């Protein structure tokens, strides 16, 4: 009986360590996701800012060969 309890305690110790490592991994991944979302937001804003504010027809443009 003592052997089984000892084995269970060892397994529990390994399981707790694994759960701690997994929690740290999930935390780091969440930080990366948030950083990527912020970067995408900034890029999206830059694209919107670089677009002309008024609509211009291509017919108003003079072709380069003129």
C-alpha positions, 0 to 999 in steps of 0.5 A, a space after each residue: 500500500 505504501 508503494 502505491 501511495 509513493 508512486 501516486 505522489 511521484 506521478 502527482 509531482 510530475 503532473 503538477 510540473 507539467 501543468 505549470 509548464 503548460 500554463 506558462 506556454 499558454 500565457 506566452 502564446 496569449 502574449 504573442 497573440 495580443 502582440 500580433 493583433 496589435 501589429 495587425 491593427 497598426 498595419 490596417 490603420 497604416 493602409 487606411 491612412 495611405 488610401 486617398 480620401 476621395 474617390 478618383 475615377 481612372 478616367 480622370 487620370 492621364 495615361 503615362 504615354 501621353 
